[in-house]
């Protein structure tokens, strides 16, 4: 899984899009559906408040 923001540099008070890319060819042997947590760093708050839950559904193996 790759993670980036657009724009790449986020100034204080600015908003950005979070872009997550998954290379399905690297998911060999994984179940058809699974979750992966992504904890954002540099954001104030408890880890549970800054954790994204990524759900991946493989539709064609």
DSSP file (Angstrom, degrees, kcal/mol; ACC not computed):
  #  RESIDUE AA STRUCTURE BP1 BP2  ACC     N-H-->O    O-->H-N    N-H-->O    O-->H-N    TCO  KAPPA ALPHA  PHI   PSI    X-CA   Y-CA   Z-CA
    1    1 A X              0   0    0      0, 0.0     2,-0.4     0, 0.0    21,-0.2   0.000 360.0 360.0 360.0 134.3    0.0    0.0    0.0
    2    2 A X  E     -A   21   0A   0     19,-2.9    19,-2.3     2,-0.0     2,-0.4  -0.907 360.0-163.8-115.0 147.0    1.3    3.5   -0.9
    3    3 A X  E     +A   20   0A   0     -2,-0.4     2,-0.3    17,-0.2    17,-0.2  -0.988  17.6 151.0-132.7 135.5    0.1    6.6    0.8
    4    4 A X  E     -A   19   0A   0     15,-2.0    15,-3.2    -2,-0.4     2,-0.3  -0.974  31.2-129.1-153.3 165.9    0.5   10.3   -0.3
    5    5 A X  E     -A   18   0A   0     -2,-0.3     2,-0.4    13,-0.2    13,-0.2  -0.885  25.6-114.4-116.8 153.7   -1.3   13.6    0.0
    6    6 A X  E    S+A   17   0A   0     11,-2.1    11,-2.5    -2,-0.3     2,-0.2  -0.962 110.9  34.4-127.4 112.7   -2.3   16.0   -2.7
    7    7 A X  S    S-     0   0    0     -2,-0.4    -1,-0.1     9,-0.2    10,-0.0   0.534  94.3-142.4 -71.2 161.9   -0.8   18.6   -2.4
    8    8 A X  S    S+     0   0    0     -2,-0.2     2,-0.5     1,-0.1    -3,-0.1   0.883  87.3  50.7 -64.2 -41.4    2.3   16.8   -1.1
    9    9 A X  S    S-     0   0    0     -4,-0.0     2,-0.6     2,-0.0    -1,-0.1  -0.881  73.9-161.9-103.0 127.2    3.1   19.5    1.5
   10   10 A X        -     0   0    0     -2,-0.5     2,-0.1     4,-0.1     3,-0.1  -0.933   7.4-149.7-112.7 116.8    0.3   20.6    3.7
   11   11 A X    >   -     0   0    0     -2,-0.6     3,-2.5     1,-0.1    -2,-0.0  -0.476  41.4 -77.2 -80.3 155.4    0.6   23.9    5.5
   12   12 A X  T 3  S+     0   0    0      1,-0.3    -1,-0.1    -2,-0.1     3,-0.1  -0.251 121.3  16.7 -53.0 133.4   -1.0   24.4    8.9
   13   13 A X  T 3  S+     0   0    0      1,-0.3    -1,-0.3    -3,-0.1     2,-0.1   0.277 101.9 118.0  86.6 -11.5   -4.7   25.0    8.5
   14   14 A X    <   -     0   0    0     -3,-2.5    -1,-0.3     1,-0.0     2,-0.3  -0.465  55.6-137.4 -85.4 159.9   -4.8   23.7    4.9
   15   15 A X        +     0   0    0     -2,-0.1     2,-0.3    -3,-0.1    -4,-0.1  -0.824  21.5 179.9-111.8 156.7   -6.7   20.7    3.7
   16   16 A X        -     0   0    0     -2,-0.3     2,-0.3    -6,-0.1    -9,-0.2  -0.969  29.1-107.6-148.4 161.6   -5.4   17.9    1.4
   17   17 A X  E     -A    6   0A   0    -11,-2.5   -11,-2.1    -2,-0.3     2,-0.6  -0.729  26.4-137.1 -89.4 143.1   -6.6   14.7   -0.3
   18   18 A X  E     -A    5   0A   0     -2,-0.3     2,-0.5   -13,-0.2   -13,-0.2  -0.903  19.1-164.9 -99.8 124.6   -5.3   11.4    1.0
   19   19 A X  E     -A    4   0A   0    -15,-3.2   -15,-2.0    -2,-0.6     2,-0.5  -0.951   5.7-174.4-114.5 122.9   -4.5    9.1   -1.9
   20   20 A X  E     -A    3   0A   0     -2,-0.5     2,-0.4   -17,-0.2   -17,-0.2  -0.973   3.2-169.7-119.6 126.4   -4.0    5.4   -1.2
   21   21 A X  E     -A    2   0A   0    -19,-2.3   -19,-2.9    -2,-0.5     2,-0.4  -0.924   3.5-163.8-117.8 141.7   -2.8    3.0   -3.9
   22   22 A X        -     0   0    0     -2,-0.4     2,-1.0   -21,-0.2     3,-0.1  -0.990  14.5-146.1-126.6 128.8   -2.7   -0.8   -3.7
   23   23 A X    >   -     0   0    0     -2,-0.4     3,-2.0     1,-0.2     4,-0.1  -0.822  12.9-163.9 -91.3 101.3   -0.8   -3.1   -6.0
   24   24 A X  G >  S+     0   0    0     -2,-1.0     3,-1.7     1,-0.3    -1,-0.2   0.743  82.5  69.8 -61.5 -24.5   -3.1   -6.1   -6.2
   25   25 A X  G 3  S+     0   0    0      1,-0.3     3,-0.5     2,-0.1    -1,-0.3   0.731  95.5  55.9 -66.5 -19.1   -0.3   -8.3   -7.7
   26   26 A X  G <  S+     0   0    0     -3,-2.0    -1,-0.3     1,-0.2    -2,-0.2   0.377  90.4  76.2 -91.1   4.4    1.4   -8.1   -4.3
   27   27 A X    X   +     0   0    0     -3,-1.7     3,-2.2    -4,-0.1    -1,-0.2   0.112  60.2 145.6-102.5  21.2   -1.6   -9.4   -2.5
   28   28 A X  T 3  S+     0   0    0     -3,-0.5     3,-0.1     1,-0.3    -3,-0.0  -0.372  72.2  18.0 -60.4 131.6   -1.1  -13.1   -3.5
   29   29 A X  T 3  S+     0   0    0      1,-0.3    -1,-0.3    -2,-0.1     2,-0.2   0.346  96.2 124.2  87.8  -7.2   -2.3  -15.3   -0.7
   30   30 A X    <   -     0   0    0     -3,-2.2    -1,-0.3     1,-0.1     4,-0.1  -0.520  70.0 -99.8 -81.0 153.6   -4.3  -12.6    1.0
   31   31 A X        -     0   0    0     -2,-0.2    27,-0.1     1,-0.1    -1,-0.1  -0.249  35.9-105.7 -65.1 163.8   -8.0  -13.2    1.7
   32   32 A X  S    S+     0   0    0      1,-0.2    26,-3.6    25,-0.1     2,-0.4   0.760 107.0  29.4 -64.0 -24.1  -10.5  -11.7   -0.7
   33   33 A X  E    S+B   57   0B   0     24,-0.2     2,-0.3    26,-0.0    24,-0.2  -0.992  73.5 149.1-139.9 128.3  -11.4   -9.0    1.9
   34   34 A X  E     -B   56   0B   0     22,-2.0    22,-3.0    -2,-0.4     2,-0.3  -0.985  33.3-125.3-154.1 164.3   -9.2   -7.6    4.7
   35   35 A X  E     -B   55   0B   0     -2,-0.3     2,-0.4    20,-0.2    20,-0.2  -0.839  15.5-171.4-112.3 147.6   -8.6   -4.4    6.7
   36   36 A X  E     -B   54   0B   0     18,-2.7    18,-2.5    -2,-0.3     2,-0.2  -0.968  18.1-138.4-137.8 121.5   -5.4   -2.4    7.2
   37   37 A X  E     -B   53   0B   0     -2,-0.4     2,-0.4    16,-0.2    16,-0.2  -0.548  12.6-164.2 -78.6 145.4   -5.2    0.4    9.7
   38   38 A X  E     -B   52   0B   0     14,-2.6    14,-3.2    -2,-0.2     2,-0.6  -0.958   5.5-157.9-130.1 112.0   -3.3    3.6    8.7
   39   39 A X  E     -B   51   0B   0     -2,-0.4     2,-0.3    12,-0.2    12,-0.2  -0.807  15.0-135.6 -95.1 123.5   -2.3    5.9   11.6
   40   40 A X        -     0   0    0     10,-3.1     3,-0.4    -2,-0.6     2,-0.3  -0.612  16.3-153.9 -80.1 131.8   -1.8    9.5   10.5
   41   41 A X  S    S+     0   0    0     -2,-0.3     3,-0.1     1,-0.2    -1,-0.0  -0.774  74.4  35.5-102.5 150.0    1.3   11.2   12.0
   42   42 A X  S    S+     0   0    0     -2,-0.3     2,-0.4     1,-0.3    -1,-0.2   0.525  91.2 109.2  86.4   6.0    1.6   14.9   12.5
   43   43 A X  S    S-     0   0    0     -3,-0.4    -1,-0.3     2,-0.1     2,-0.1  -0.953  70.6-122.1-114.3 132.6   -2.1   15.3   13.4
   44   44 A X        +     0   0    0     -2,-0.4     2,-0.2    -3,-0.1    -3,-0.0  -0.439  66.5  67.9 -74.7 148.5   -3.1   16.1   16.9
   45   45 A X  S    S-     0   0    0     -2,-0.1    -2,-0.1     5,-0.0     5,-0.1  -0.579  87.9 -50.4 130.7 168.0   -5.3   13.7   18.7
   46   46 A X    >>  -     0   0    0     -2,-0.2     3,-1.2     1,-0.1     4,-1.0  -0.338  55.9-109.9 -66.8 153.4   -5.4   10.2   20.2
   47   47 A X  G >4 S+     0   0    0      1,-0.3     3,-0.7     2,-0.2    -7,-0.2   0.870 120.8  56.6 -53.1 -37.3   -4.2    7.4   17.8
   48   48 A X  G >4 S+     0   0    0      1,-0.2     3,-0.5     2,-0.2    -1,-0.3   0.789 105.6  51.6 -66.8 -25.5   -7.8    6.1   17.6
   49   49 A X  G <4 S+     0   0    0     -3,-1.2    -1,-0.2     1,-0.2    -2,-0.2   0.641 114.7  41.8 -83.1 -15.6   -8.9    9.6   16.4
   50   50 A X  G << S+     0   0    0     -4,-1.0   -10,-3.1    -3,-0.7     2,-0.5   0.014  89.2 109.6-121.6  27.7   -6.3    9.7   13.6
   51   51 A X  E <   -B   39   0B   0     -3,-0.5     2,-0.4   -12,-0.2   -12,-0.2  -0.912  51.6-155.7-107.8 126.8   -6.5    6.1   12.4
   52   52 A X  E     -B   38   0B   0    -14,-3.2   -14,-2.6    -2,-0.5     2,-0.7  -0.809  11.4-141.5 -94.8 139.1   -8.0    5.4    9.0
   53   53 A X  E     -B   37   0B   0     -2,-0.4     2,-0.6   -16,-0.2   -16,-0.2  -0.896  16.6-160.0-103.2 110.3   -9.5    1.9    8.5
   54   54 A X  E     -B   36   0B   0    -18,-2.5   -18,-2.7    -2,-0.7     2,-0.5  -0.794   3.2-163.7 -93.6 123.5   -8.6    0.8    5.0
   55   55 A X  E     -B   35   0B   0     -2,-0.6     2,-0.5   -20,-0.2   -20,-0.2  -0.934   3.1-163.5-109.2 127.5  -10.8   -2.0    3.7
   56   56 A X  E     -B   34   0B   0    -22,-3.0   -22,-2.0    -2,-0.5     2,-0.6  -0.944   6.0-172.7-115.3 125.6   -9.6   -3.9    0.6
   57   57 A X  E     -B   33   0B   0     -2,-0.5     2,-0.7   -24,-0.2   -24,-0.2  -0.960  12.5-152.5-117.7 113.3  -11.9   -6.1   -1.4
   58   58 A X        +     0   0    0    -26,-3.6     3,-0.2    -2,-0.6    -2,-0.0  -0.763  17.8 175.0 -85.1 118.5  -10.2   -8.2   -4.1
   59   59 A X        +     0   0    0     -2,-0.7     2,-0.3     1,-0.3    -1,-0.2   0.614  69.6  31.2-101.5 -14.0  -12.8   -8.7   -6.9
   60   60 A X              0   0    0      1,-0.1    -1,-0.3   -28,-0.1     0, 0.0  -0.830 360.0 360.0-147.1 104.8  -10.6  -10.5   -9.4
   61   61 A X              0   0    0     -2,-0.3    -1,-0.1    -3,-0.2    -2,-0.0   0.442 360.0 360.0 -90.6 360.0   -7.7  -12.7   -8.4
